Amino acid sequence: MSTANPAKGWRVDRIPGKRVTATDDDVRLPLWLLYDGEHRADTVFRLSPAEAEQLHAELCYALGEGEAPGLPPGTGTLGLTPGERVGRRALRPTPPPWPRSA
């Protein structure tokens, strides 16, 4: 159990009332930056269409919906092998929430 105060320190929140937008080049998520509960700046989290699709797959997995549509079966959450690069970082293997059959 964490005793950290969520109102202290840096926090990133979605901007209420502003929707995610998409173009051919990127997907944009408007965000607020807050420090100790006070607004410091508005910013935009930009993803390429491929990165947005990968995030969608991870969110589906995290919410218990299994693998996102369009992923090859049995290839994990993003259809990548552990250590394969996604954007700027290497993907860490995420075990499925169910036991794998031998």
C-alpha positions, -999 to +999 in steps of 0.1 A: +000+000+000+014+034-010+012+063+014+023+088-013+001+119-016-011+121-052-015+159-049+022+163-042+049+164-069+045+162-107+013+148-122+001+145-158-036+145-165-058+145-195-074+179-203-112+176-196-132+183-226-104+180-251-105+149-273-078+129-288-072+139-325-057+120-353-042+130-387-023+110-413+010+118-395+002+115-358-023+110-329-024+138-303-035+135-267-039+169-249-024+168-214-020+191-184+012+192-163+006+199-127+030+203-098+017+200-062-018+202-076-012+235-095-014+238-133+020+244-148+015+239-186-006+224-213+011+199-236+004+173-262+015+137-262+021+128-299+022+093-312+027+079-347-002+059-360+018+027-354+026+038-318-011+045-312-020+011-325+006-005-301-007+015-272-043+004-281-031-032-280-014-028-246-045-011-232-068-039-244-044-064-228-042-044-195-080-041-193-084-079-196-097-079-232-070-103-243-050-095-275-062-065-295-077-072-329-052-076-357-024-091-337-011-125-347-023-151-321+002-162-295+027-134-303+021-114-271+005-081-266+021-063-295+030-090-318+067-085-310+093-107-294+108-097-261+137-072-266+123-061-300+123-023-302+091-002-299+098+034-306+129+043-286+127+016-259+130-022-259+099-041-250+100-060-218+082-093-219+048-092-202+035-126-190-002-133-199-027-133-170-035-170-178-012-200-177+004-210-210-002-245-222+029-266-228 
